[in-house]
Amino acid sequence: QIFQPLHTLRAAEKELLPGFHQFEWQPALKNVSASCSVGIINGVSGWVPSVDDAPADTMTRRFRYDVALVSALKDLEEDIMEGLRESGMEDSVCTSGFSVMIKECCDGMGDVSEKHGGGPVVPEKAVRFSFTVMSVSVLAEDCEEEVTIFTEPKPNSEMSCKPLCLMLVDESDHETLTAVLGPVVAERNAMKESRLILSIGGLPRSFRFHFRGTGYDEKMVRDLEGMEASGSSYICTLCDSSRADASQNMVLHSITRSHEENLERYEIWRTNPFSESADELRDRVKGVSTKPFMDTHPTMDALHCDIGNATEFYKIFQDEIGEVYKKVNPSREERRSWRAALDKQLRKKMKLKPVMRMNGNYARRLMTLETMEVVCELVPSEERREALRELMRLYIQMKPVWRATCPAKECPDQLCRYSFNSQRFADLLSSTFKYRYNGKITNYLHKTLAHVPEIIERDGSIGAWASEGNESANKLFRRFRKMNARQSKAFELEDVLKH
């Protein structure tokens, strides 16, 4: 299979890559050419710089969004046909009424620079934008109900996560990020207004696309939606509560923010129609101070939720070892010694090496009852140990609800008890651990306590819409970049995008 002459490999590659299949849009997409055979393009093409724009000095390669979606659907052709047969919709009947749900992910990656190679060390950062086909459903002419004929079984695997755009940009560089993602957003907006006609199973069928940007961590959401960074006193990307409100009332909040509202708020911020002072104005727009440029679906990222909460627990453990609830202001030396004691204990008993930045795997191992017992050995008073155990037990009850791909099937009992558990959890924090939550609370802890039931009621799942697929594909990006890419800069991203 492998030792084929180059032209055979090229031909095989062409069929698998976007740009091979014929399709059309009705009506034709605005500002997008009608040609179907478009392969890898320069990521800044489609962006028209104005006179005073700085040139985007970035390497970026991408597929055209519609071409990539067509390729993804053609990959699923057999599954779609199978689904039609199983739901008893014979081929001839269903040619229109298909709708496709797309999950979008975008994530910045730190240091991706070459580890060998001479020359100055440049802090190279990359951003990857990708999408996953979550489900395909069809509304037949004579039915009221949509029938789902395909659901992605592993929505968080890198297998189902298709790369759309690779850019060597720092995700904090808002200008360059908007320049590169701008054309992607424009194509996506054009597709929302139109239907794709594509041959599936030998018959032309029409598809509508629905996009949900849920695979972003909080930093990226704030960047795309024009909000202040995550240290802001406006703690939440879903509701307007301030950090002080959220620490007083931990559970009762509902989702109010939306892309449209953020745009309106930005206009108010820009024009200041009521001639208010900076503080009043900021309070009116609830921390929206740059122009939102991509609509995200307000949700909570399950992976970063894990990580954020584990970090918080890790700090509580340190505080409890040092009995901070009795003390006023412990010195940095004291704090350092508690941390060292905690790390030593975790390494000895749980084989957990201390990590610089909390990662998903560490977080999962940390948040278990056995780890809790190991930590309790260092906590002096029995009463505090009991409180810690209770806290962990509640957390372990709550966690499957926002981790599960389909909580109603996988953990119905925990789902039913979620509000009760989160209320109990909040009570514990605001009484026993009040020294930590007096007027402050971390962003993800607020979301975990306040927003989970509402999101699940609306979307049916949090876990399935997480950014994990994209995150685990970041690992592949690093690997391909080192092993499988031609060494010249111009080809590198193209090769990685193909893989």
N, C-alpha and C positions, 0 to 999 in steps of 0.2 A: 504493500500500500504506500509506504513512505517513499521508496526510491523510484519516483516517477520523474520523467523529464519535466523541466520547469514549466513548459507551456501547458501540460496536463494539470499540474497543480494550480496554475493561474486560472485555468478554466473552472476547476472545481471550486476554487476560492470565490470566483465571480458569482456562482450560483448561491453561495452561502451568505455573501455580503449584501448589504442594502444596495439597491441600484440595479437589480437584475430583473425584477418582476414588473410587468405592465400594470398600470392602474390609472384611474382618472378621478377627478373631484368634480362634484356637481353642487353648487356652482364652482367654477374654477377658483383656486385659492387666490386671495388678494396679495399682490406683490410677491408671489412665488411663481417661478417658471413652471410650465406644465410638463417639462421633460421628466421622464421616470428614471432614466439611466444615470443617476447622479451618484457617484461613489463618495469618497472621502473629500471633503472640501475644507478650505481654510476657515477656521472658526470665526474670523472677523469679517468674512464676506457676508454681505447682507446688512452690514452696519455702515451707514453713510456718514463719514466724519464731516463735521462742519468746519468752517475756516479756523476757528480758534481751539479746536480739539487737539489735545496732545496725541501724537500717534500712539496706538496701543502697542507698546513694545513687549509683546508676549507671543509665545508660540502656542498656537491652538489649532486643533484639528477636530472636525466633527462630521457626522452624517446630517443630511437634511432631515428634519424631524419626520415629515410625512413618509419619506422613503424608508426610514428606519422602522416606522410603525408597520408599513406594508410588509417588510421583511419579517418582522416579528409575527405578524398574522399568518404569513405563509408558513412559517415554522410550526404554527399550531394547526395547520390545515387539517391534519388527520384527526386531531383531538376535537376540532369543531364538527367535522363530519360525524365522528363517533357520537358526540353529544346530540346532534340532530337525530341520528338513528335511535338513540336510547329514549329520547323524549317523544318518539313516534312522529316527528315532523319529517315527512319524506322530502327527498331532495327538491322535487319540483315546486313544492309549496313556498318554501322560505327563500325569497331572494332579497327581501328588504326587511327593515325593522331590526337589524342587528345593532346592539350597542356594546361598546367596549370600554371597560373601566381601566384607566391607566394610573399607576402609582409613580410619582416622580421623586427621585432622590438626588440630592446634591450635597457634596461634602468636601471640605478642604482637607488636604493632607499636609502634614508638616514635612520636614526635611526629606526630599526625594532626590537629593543631589547624588552624583556619582561618588562612591566611597574611594575609588582609586583615581588615577588621573591627576596630572599636575595642575598648576595654575591656582588662581585665587579660589578660595572656597566661597561659593555664592550660596546664600540661603535659598535654595530652590524650593518653592512650594507648588503644589498642584491642586487643581480643583476638578472633580469628576462629576458630570451630570449624567444620570442614567434613568431608565424607566423600566417598569415591569408591567406586563399585561396581567391584570389581576383577575378579570372575568370577562366572559363574552356571554351576552344574553340576547334573546330574540323575542320580539313581540309579534306573534303571527296575526294575520288580518282578522281572524275570527275570535281571537282570545282577548280577555281583559288583562290577564296576568302576564308579566314577562317571565319567560322560562330561562333559567341560567343553564347554558349548555357547556360552559367550560369555566372551571375555577382553578386558579393556580394552586396546586397542592403545597408547594414550598415557596411561599411569597418572600421568604427571607433568605433564600439561597442565592449564591452568586450566579447560579445557573440560569435563574429566571430574570436576572438583573442585566438589562442590555445597555451597554455604554452608548451615550449619544454624543458626548462632547468631552474632550480632554483639554485642559488648559494649564499651562505653567504660569499660574497667577497666585498671588497670595489672597486668600478669601477675605482678608481685611481690607484689601485695596478695592474699595467700593466702586470707584470709577471704572477700573479695568474690568471688574466682574460684570458691571452693567453693560459695558460695551460688548463683551463677549456673549452674555446671555440675552441681550436685547433682541437680536435676530431670532433666537430660539423662542422667546416669548411671543414675538410677532407671528411666527409660523404657527405656534400653538393657538393663538387667538384666531388666526384665519381658519384653522381646522375646526374650531368650535362652531363656526357658522355654516359648515359645509358637510356633504356626505361623501364618503369614499366608495367608489365602485371598483370592486376587486374580484377576480375570479377565484372562487373557493370551491373545490370539488367539481370543477368543470362548468359551473354556472356563475354568471356575474351577480354579486350580492352587494347590498349597500350597507355601510357601517357608519355609525355616529360615534364620536369619541368623547369620553368624559375624563377630564384630567383632575387628579387630586394630588397636590404637592404635599405629601406628608412625610417624606423621608429626609427631613432637614433637622439638624440639631438646633438648639435654641439660638445659638450664635447666628446661624445662617438665616433662620426665620426672622430674627430681629433686623438683620442686614437687608433682607429682601422686602420686608414689610415696613421699613422706614422707622423702626423704633429705636430707642436708646439702647446701649449695650446692656448685657445682663446684670451688671452691678447696679442698674438704675433702681430708683425707689418704686417705679412701676414694674412690679415683679413678674407680671404674667403676660404671656403672648395671647391668652385666651380671654381674660377679663380685665377690667380696669382697676382692680384693687391695688392699693399701694402696699409696701412691705409691712407697714404698721397695721393696716386693716387686716391683712392676711394673717398676721400673727395673733391678732385679737380674735378674729372670727375665722377659724381654720377650715371649716367645712362648707359653709353655705355660700357658694358663689355660683353664678351661671355664666356660660360663655356669651360674651357680648361683642368681642372684636371681630371685624371682618375686613377684607381687603377694601371694599367700597368705603367703609367708614374710615379706614386709615387714610385713604386718598382724600376724603373730605377734611379730615383733621389736618392733613399736611397743608391743604389749601388755607385753612384757618391760620395755621402756624406761619405760613408764608405771607399772608396778607394782614394778619392781626386786625380783623374788622372792628373789634371793640376797643382798640387802642389800649390794651392792658399792659401791665408790667410783665417782664420776662417770667416771673414766677406764676402769676395768674394765668398767663398764656399757656405755660407748660402744663399747668394743672388742667386747663380746659382741653388740651389735646392729648392728655394722658401720655406724654412722652413720645408722641410721634413727631419727629423733627426732620426727617429727610424723606424724599419722595419714594413711596413704596413702588417697586417696579415689577413685582411678580406676585400673583396671588397664590398664597399657600392655603391649604385646607386646615383650619385651626384644629390641631390635635396635640398629642403629647408623644414624644418619641420614646418608645418603650426601652430601648437600649440605654439611652442617656438618662432615663429615669432610674434605671437600675444603678447606673454609675453614680449619679448625683446623690441618691439616697444612701448608697453604701458609703460614700465619702462622709456624709453627715453622721452616720452611725459610727464610723471610725473615729470621728472627732468626739462623739458622745462617750465612746469607750475610754478615750484618753482622759476626758474630763472626769469620768466616774472613778478611774484609777486614782486620780489626784484629789478626789472628793471636792471638786470645785464648788459644789452647792453650799459648802460651809465657808469657803474663803471669799475674800473680796477680789484682790487682783494678784493672781499668781504671776511670778516672773517668767521670762522666756526660758531661763535655765530649768525651772521646775517643769514647765510644759514639755521641754525637750526630753527630760528624764522619763516622763510618763510615756511619751511616744516611743522612746527606746525600749521601755519595759514591755509595752504592748507588742511592738514588732518582734522582740526577742521571744515572747511567749507564743505568738502566732507562728513564728518560724519553727520553734521547737516542737510544739504540739500539733500544729495543723500543716506543717511544711509549706507555709505561705511566705515566700520571700517578700520583703518590703518592695513596693513599687513606687516609682517617681510620680507618675500620674495614674490614678485609679483606672483600671481597664475592665472590660466586661467580665472576663474570666475571674479576676480577683474579686470583683463585686459579688459574683454568684457564689464563690466559695466563702466569702466573708459573711454573707447573710444566711447563715444556717444555724440551727439550734446547737449543733456541736461546737461551732466556733463560739457561740454565746457562752456555753459552759466553760470553755477554755478561758475566755475573757473574765468570767465571773470569779475565777480563782484569784484574780488580782484585785477584785473590788472588796474593800474591807467590810462594809456593813451588809448583813444578810437582807435587810429591808430593801436597800438599793439594788441588790442582785435580783430580788424578786421583781422589782419594777422593770429592770432591764429585760428579764426573761419574758415578762408580759408584753413588753414593747416588741420584742423579736417575734413572739408567737403571733401577735396581731399582724405584723408586717408579712409574715410568711403566709398568713391567710389571705392577705390582700393581693400579694404579688401575682399569683396566677391569673387574676382577672385582667391585668393589663399586659400580661405576657402572652396569654393564649391566643392562638390564631382565631379560634372561635369559642369564646368563653361560654356562650349559652350551651354548647355541647360539652366542652371539656371540663368546665368547673362550675356547673349551675349553682351549687350550694354557696360557694364563695361569692359568686356574683350576687346572689340574693342578700347575703349578709354584708356586702361591701360597705354600704352606707353606715350600718351599725358599727362595723369594725373601725371605719375611718373616724367616726365620732369618738369612739372609745380611745383610739390612738391619739386623737387631738386632745382629749381630756388629760391623758397621761402627760403629754408634752407640756400642756399649759399649767399642770399642777406640779408633778414631781420634777420635771426637767425645766421648770420655768426660768431658771438662770440662763438657759440658752435661747429661749424663745421670747424674751421680753422685748417686744417691739421689733423683732426680726425673725425671719424664717427663710429657708432657701427656696429658690424658684421651683425646683422639681418636687420638693416636699409639699409645697402649696398645691401644685397640680395634682399630685398623687392623692391628696386628701380631698380636694375640692371638685375636681373636674372629671374624674374617671367614669362615674356612672352615666353622666350626661353624654360623654363621647361615645360610650358603648351603646347607649340607647339609640344614638343617631347613626353610627357607622357599623354597629355590630361587632367591632373589634378594634383594639388598639395595636396589639402585637403584630397582626398581619400587615399593618401599614407602617411598621417601623423602618428605620434606615439600615437595618442590619445587612441586607443583601449588598447594598452599596459599600458598607464599611468593610465587609469581608472581601469584596472585590478590590478594595484598595490594596490589599496584600498582594493580589495578583498583579496589579499595576506595577508595584515595586519590582516584583519578580521578573515580569516580562521586560521591564525597562532595563534590568540588568542583563538578562540572558538572551532575550529573543529579539532585541531591536538592533537594527543596523546602527553603527556607531555615529552616523552623521545626524546632527540635530534635526535636519529637515525631514528625515524619514522616521525618526524615532517614534513620535506620537502616532503616526499613521500605522506603524507596525503594531504598537500596543493596542490601538483602537481595533485593528483586525482581530487580534487575539481575543 
